[in-house]
Amino acid sequence: MSGIENQILQDIYRASSEGGFLTMRDLELNTSLSEWKLRPHLEDLKEASLIVEHPEGFQVAPKGKHFYQSNWG
Protein backbone atom coordinates (compact mmCIF):
# COMPACT_ATOMS: atom_id res chain seq x y z
CA MET A 1 0.00 0.00 0.00
CA SER A 2 1.37 3.40 -0.96
CA GLY A 3 1.80 6.33 1.42
CA ILE A 4 -1.15 8.19 -0.07
CA GLU A 5 -3.34 5.11 0.30
CA ASN A 6 -2.32 4.89 3.96
CA GLN A 7 -3.28 8.53 4.43
CA ILE A 8 -6.60 8.05 2.63
CA LEU A 9 -7.45 5.00 4.73
CA GLN A 10 -6.59 6.82 7.95
CA ASP A 11 -8.67 9.86 6.96
CA ILE A 12 -11.66 7.71 6.03
CA TYR A 13 -11.30 5.65 9.21
CA ARG A 14 -11.30 8.75 11.43
CA ALA A 15 -14.33 10.22 9.65
CA SER A 16 -16.36 7.03 9.51
CA SER A 17 -15.44 5.24 12.74
CA GLU A 18 -18.66 6.51 14.34
CA GLY A 19 -20.80 5.72 11.28
CA GLY A 20 -20.21 8.90 9.28
CA PHE A 21 -18.83 9.37 5.79
CA LEU A 22 -15.88 11.17 4.26
CA THR A 23 -16.77 12.97 1.04
CA MET A 24 -14.56 13.31 -2.01
CA ARG A 25 -14.37 17.05 -1.30
CA ASP A 26 -13.04 16.35 2.21
CA LEU A 27 -10.46 13.95 0.78
CA GLU A 28 -9.37 16.57 -1.74
CA LEU A 29 -8.91 19.10 1.07
CA ASN A 30 -7.10 16.62 3.37
CA THR A 31 -4.68 15.37 0.72
CA SER A 32 -4.37 18.46 -1.52
CA LEU A 33 -4.97 16.16 -4.49
CA SER A 34 -7.72 16.41 -7.09
CA GLU A 35 -10.37 13.76 -7.56
CA TRP A 36 -8.75 12.41 -10.72
CA LYS A 37 -5.48 11.84 -8.82
CA LEU A 38 -7.27 10.28 -5.84
CA ARG A 39 -9.53 7.98 -7.82
CA PRO A 40 -6.91 5.30 -8.73
CA HIS A 41 -5.89 5.01 -5.05
CA LEU A 42 -9.52 4.83 -3.94
CA GLU A 43 -10.20 2.09 -6.49
CA ASP A 44 -7.20 0.11 -5.18
CA LEU A 45 -8.52 0.41 -1.62
CA LYS A 46 -11.98 -0.65 -2.76
CA GLU A 47 -10.58 -3.67 -4.65
CA ALA A 48 -8.70 -4.67 -1.49
CA SER A 49 -12.03 -4.46 0.40
CA LEU A 50 -10.61 -1.86 2.79
CA ILE A 51 -13.15 0.87 1.98
CA VAL A 52 -16.63 1.11 0.51
CA GLU A 53 -18.10 3.95 -1.52
CA HIS A 54 -21.65 5.17 -0.98
CA PRO A 55 -23.50 8.08 -2.60
CA GLU A 56 -22.86 10.01 0.65
CA GLY A 57 -19.10 9.36 0.61
CA PHE A 58 -16.58 6.77 1.76
CA GLN A 59 -16.51 4.48 4.78
CA VAL A 60 -14.01 1.94 6.03
CA ALA A 61 -15.07 -1.66 5.40
CA PRO A 62 -14.79 -4.29 8.18
CA LYS A 63 -11.52 -5.55 6.65
CA GLY A 64 -10.24 -1.96 6.64
CA LYS A 65 -11.11 -1.53 10.32
CA HIS A 66 -9.13 -4.66 11.17
CA PHE A 67 -6.21 -3.47 9.03
CA TYR A 68 -6.27 -0.03 10.65
CA GLN A 69 -6.42 -1.38 14.21
CA SER A 70 -3.67 -3.93 13.64
CA ASN A 71 -1.35 -1.30 12.11
CA TRP A 72 -2.17 2.00 13.83
CA GLY A 73 -4.86 1.41 16.44
N, C-alpha and C positions, 0 to 999 in steps of 0.2 A: 504494500500500500504506500502510495506517495505521501509526501509531507502535506500537500494540499488536501488530499483525501482524509488524512488524519484530522486536519483542522476542520474540514466540513463535517466529519462524523462527530467531533467534539461539540461543534456549534449546534448541530441538530439535536444531539443528546441533551445538552443543557436546555434548549428551548422546548423539547418535547418530553422530558422526563416526567412531567406532571400532567401529560395528556395534551399539551398544546402542539402547535405546528411552527415550523420555521419557513417563512416564505422565501421565494427566489430573491425578492428585493432585499430581504434581511441578509441573505447569503452574499449578495453582491456588495452590500455595505460592509459586512464583516471581513470579507476576503479581498476587497478592492479589485475583484475580477468581474467581467461582464458575464451575462448568462451564457453566451456562446462558448466562453472559455471554461465555465463551470460545468456545463452539460456533460462533456465526456467523463468527468470525474464522478458526477452524480450517477450516470449510467453504470459505471464500474461498481459503485457502491450498491446500486440496486441489483445488479447481476449477482453480486456476492451475498445478497439477501441481508445486508446490513442496514439498509434504509428502505422506506416505502414512500411513494409519492401519492398524495391525495390532491384533489382540486384546491384544498385550503393551504397546502404546503407539504413539507417533508416531516416525517417522523422516523425515529429509530425503530427498526424491526427487533423482535426478540433476540435474534442472533447478534444484532448490533449492540444490544444492551449487554449481553454476555461478553462480547468482545471488548466493549468499553470498560466494563467493571474488572475484567481480568488484566487489562493493560494499564488503566489510569484510575480506576475507582478504588 
